[in-house]
Amino acid sequence: MSEAEAKSILKGGLSIFFGFITIIFGSLFAIIIFSEYPQGNTLLLIWLFLCISLIVSLIFINVINSKKIYYLLSMPIICFITIVSILQYQNCVDKIPTVEEQNSDLLYFYEPFLSYNKLPKLDKISTLRLEGNLPILDGATALYPLYASFVQAVYPKGNYKIEDSIVLCSKTPNAYNNLLERKVDIIFCFEPSENQIKQFINKGLKLKMYAIGRDAFVFFVNTNNNINNLSIENVQGIYSGSIKNWSELNGMNKNIRAFQREKDSGSQTILERIMDNIPIEKPRRENISRGMGSIINQVASYKNYNNAIGYSFLLYSTEMVKNNQIKLLQINGIIPTKETIKNNSYPLSQDIYVITIDEEKENESIQLFIEWILSRQGQELIFKTGYIPVLD
């Protein structure tokens, strides 16, 4: 073998080696960027440019007239173009509006005593002012503006953060669990699930529930969906999986993306009651990265695809989230409004409860607070918040 041939083989081998190195390290880099920084397209494009530069350099120094080597060297380009395309698609998906059950940024504007909060105020000074042993509160996300407005009216002025405070908002399942473990005194929720009721019974505890107002459980779809009305039977068919395509309901020819909430959440409990013992199809789930290597699996939040359907509560979906790209559906031909909730014509109206544990020695402030909520002033705040009070 001549010296020239040996150099050619060496250069060819180096080309192959660097081609593989480019593929391996470029792919690893892309995976890390994609998992930790979904918006990191700029870094990927820079890396792609460097890889292309390396490939061009390798082609120029390659002296072996072999198409296989050129095909090999083109693999990193194909690999990165594919990854960038996937990222672009993911970015488009990420921009689709969502309706999430918990949003700290959203709830921040309802914290009591902040000068810029959105909470309603009483026309007159509250007839009740609590001091000293204040009841610790928790509840559903959709009801946080309600009980935060109560706090602003009767609690002493102070700093009441959403977390690590006497006024929590840890969502329905956690609120019931906090009450069960006696970490809180009062929770504001919709009716408990059968599982939650059993947990209290197993601990020898009895719940006291006071209906203080009403809201509507609503279903919504993308505004471009031509479906405007569902019957209860339609809802049962969709969430049992027996109705899989909107065309079965005289809609578009697209498979239905039926989103659900987590087990024991207020809205999921109501869906289970609507289903009337009909088995619910397994919910969509998503893997979410929490830092380096920690991945949790949870029920996917509603994402407003044009073939999606989701559910929540009237005030939360129309006043708190204010997503103008979803539309509420009629149920059995009735539109969910304050009027149809009040006159009971909307079939999925739901009571809002103040819930505490029945016990002999109770913090006196708890009963005073509940009595005030059921008074004219408390009912006034329920009305001003956007819910339907139990008193006319």
N, C-alpha and C positions, 0 to 999 in steps of 0.2 A: 504494500500500500504506500502510495506516495505521500509526501508531506502535505501537499495541497489537499489530497483526499481526506487525510486525517483531520486537517483543520476544518474542512467542510462538515465532516461528521460531528466533530466537536461543537461547531456552531449550531448545527441542526439539533443536537442533543440539548444544548443550552436553550434553544428556542422552545423545545418541547417542555423542558423543565420549568422555565419561566412562565410558559403558558398555563401549566397546571397550578403553579404557585399563585398566579393572578386569579384563576378561577376560585381556588380554595379560600385565600385570604379575602378576596373581594366579596365572595358569598357570605363569609362569616361576618365581615364588617356590615354588609347590607342587612343581615338578620338582626344584628345588635341594634342598628339604627332603627330598623322597622319596629322592633319590639319595644324599645324604650322611648323613641321619639318619632311617633307616627307622622309628624309634620317635617321630618328632617330631609326633605327633598333636595335642598341646596347642598347639603353635605354629600348626598349620594351623587348628585350631578358632578360635583368637583371630583369625587372618587372615580366616576365613570370617565371623566376627561383624562385623568392621570393614567387609567388603565388603557384607554385608547392610545395615548401617547406611547406607553410601553409596548403595546402590540405593534404599532407602526415601526417603532425602533427595531423590534425583533424581526419584523418582515424585511426591513432594509439590510440587517446583518445576516439574514438567512441566505445561504448560497446554494442550498440543495433545491433542485428543481422538482419539488414534490408537492402535489396538491394537498396531500394529507396534512402536511404541516400547516398550510394556510387555513385549512378547515379547522384544525385544532386551535390555531391562534384566533379564529373568529368566535370561538365558543364563549370567551369572557364578554364579548360585545353582546351576543345574544342573551347571555345570562343577565347582564345588567339592564338591557333594554326591557326584558321581561319583568325584572324587579321594579324598575321605575314605573312601568305600566301598571303593575299591581298597586303600587303606592298611590298613583294618580287615581285609580279606581277607588281605593280606600279613602282617599281624601274627599272624593265626591260623596261616598257613603256617609262619611263623618259629618258632612255639611247638611245631610237630611235632618230636618227638625225632629226633636224628640219630645216626649212628654214623660218626665221622670218623676218617681214618687218622692224622692228626696233631693233637694237642691239647696245647699247652704247659702249660696249667693242670693237665691230668690227669697229665702226666709229671713235673710239679714234685714230686709226692708220692713219687716214686721216685728222687729224686736221692740219691746216696750221702752218708753221714755226717751227714745232717740228723737232728736228734733226733726228729722226728715222721714220718719217712718210713715207708713200708709194706714196706720190704725185709726179707726173712727173714735170720736170722743163724745162723752155725754153732754147734753145741753146744760145740765146743772151739776154741781158738785155731788159726788157719790154719797149716798146715805150710809155706806159702810166703808170704814177705813181700818184695815188690818195692820197690826203691829206685833212685834215679838215673834211668837212661834208661828211663822208663816207656813201654810200648806205647801208641800213640794209638788209641782205639777209636771205632767208629761202628756203626750197624746199623739194623734195622727197628724201627718204633715198637712193634710187638707184643712185641719181644724186649728192649726197654730195661730192664724190671725185672730180667731175667735177668742181663745183663752189668753192670748197676749193682750188683747184689748181689755179683758177683765182685769188682768194684772195691772195694767196702766191706770185703771180706774180706782182700784181698791188697795193695792200694795203700796208701801212707802217707796218713794222714788229711789232708784238705785241702778246698778249695772247688772242686768239679767241677760247673760249670754245664752245662746241656744244650747251649748254644751257646758257641762260642769257648772251647773247653776241650779237654782230652785225652780226654774222654769225651763224644762227640757222639751226637746222635740225629737224623739228617737224613733219615730214611726210606730205603727200599731203593734206589731209583734213584740218589740222591745218595751213599749209602754205597758202592755199587759204583764210582761215578765217582770218589769221593775215594780209594778204594783204587787205581784205575787211574792216577790222577795222583800217587800216592805221598804223599798228604796224611795218610793214616792207615795204621796197621800191621795192624790186625785189624778185620774186620767180622763181625757176628753177623746172619745172614740166612737166609732159605730159599733154595732152589736158584736159580741165576742163569738168566735168559732166554737164548735163543739169541743174541739181539743183544748181550747183555752178554758172553757168552763170546767172540763174534767180536771185540769191542773189545779184549779182552786178547790174543787171538791176533794181531791186527793190530799190536799194540805189541811182539810177541815175548815176552809175559809168560805164565807158567803159574800157574794157581791151585792152591793146596793147600786141600782142603776136608776138615774133620773133623766127622762127625756126632756131636753131643754130647747130643741129646735129641730128643723128638718132640712134636708138637702136632697138632691136627686142623683141617683147612680146613672151614669150616661155612657153610651157607646159612641165612638167617633171613628171617622175614616178620613182619608185624604180628600181635599175639596174637589179633586178631579174625578173621584169615584161617583158614578151616576146613581148609586144606591142611596136612597134618602130615608127609607123606612125598613125596619125589621120587626117581625113578630117575635114573641118569646120563643116560639118553636124554631124560628130561624136561628136565634142566638144559641139555643141548645144544639142545633145541628152543626153550627160552625165550631163550637168549642168541644163537641164530642168527636169531631172529625168526620161526621157523616156528610157534611156539606163542605166540599173542598175547593170549589171554584165559584167565582162570583157569577158566572153565566148560569149557574143553577138557580140564582135568585134574579134572573133577567138583567144581570150586570155584564161587565166586561169579561172577556175570556182570559182570565188570569187566576192562578191559584191564590187562595186566601192566605195571607200571613196573619195569623191570629195570635196576638201578644197577650201574655198573662202577667199577673203580679206574683210576688213571693207568697208562699204558704203562710196562713194565719194573718196576712195583711187584711185591713178592713175591706178593701175592694175585692180581694180574692175570696174572702168569706161570703160576700154578697153574691159573687158569681156562682159559688158552690150551691147556694140556696136557690138561685135561679135555675140551675141545672136539675134540681129536684131529684137527686140520687142518680142522674145519668153520668156515667164516668167521663171525666174531662181528659182530653188528649194531653199528652205530656207537653209542657211549655217549652218555647224556644229558650235556649240558654246561650251564654257567651262566656268565654274565658277572658278574664281581665288581669293584666299584669299589675302587681303591686310592688314595684321596686325590682331589685335584682333576684330573679329566679322564683319569686313568690307569685303564684297564679291562683286565683279563686274562680270558681264556677258558679254563676248565679243566673237567675231568670233575667232574660234580656229586657231592657227598657224599651218602651214603645218607640219605634222609629217610623217616621211618616212616609213609608213607601206608598205608591199609588194603589197598591193592592192590600194594604194593611188595615187591621181593625184593632182597636184597643178600648179601654174603659177606665173611668175615673169618676170624679164627682163634679157636679155642675160648676160650683164656684171655683174649685181648683183649676179646672180645665179652661174656664172662660175669663176669670178675673186674675188669678195668680200667674198662670203660665202665659195666657194671652197669645196662643199660637194661632195666627190667622190662616194657617194652611191646613187646619183640620176642620171638619164640620160635624156637628152633633146629629145623631140619627133619631128619628122618631121611633118610638116603640109602640107597637100596636096602633100606629097612626097618630100618636099623641106626642107633641113636641115638649121636651123638658124645659119648662120656664118656671119662674116664681109663682105664677098664677096656677099652673097645672099641678105644682107641688102642693100649694095651699088648698086647692079644692079636691085633692086626691085623685084627679083624673089621670095623671101620669103614673103608670103602673109600677115604676121602680123608685118611688120616693122612699127616703130612708130617715129614720130618727137619729138624731145626734144625742149622745148620752154623756152625762157626767157620771163617772163610776168610781166608787170607793169601796173599801172593805167594811162589812157590817161587824162592829165590835162595840162592847159595852163602854170601854174607856176610850173615847174618841177626842181628838184635838178639837176643842170648842170652835176654833176658827174654821174648821172644815165645814161644819153644819151651817154656820153663819154665812160662809161664802156661798154654799149651794143655795141657801134660801135667798140670798141676794141675787144670784143668777136667775132664779125663777121669779124675781120681783119685776116690776115695771122697768126699772133701770137696766137690769141685766138683759131683759128681753129687748130693750131699746138697742143695746149694743149688738145683739144677735141680728136684729133687723138691719142695722147700719153696716154690719160686716158683709151682709149679702145673703144671709141664711133666713129661713122662715121661722119666726118665733112660735112657741106653743101657745102663747097668749095672744088674743086678738088685739 
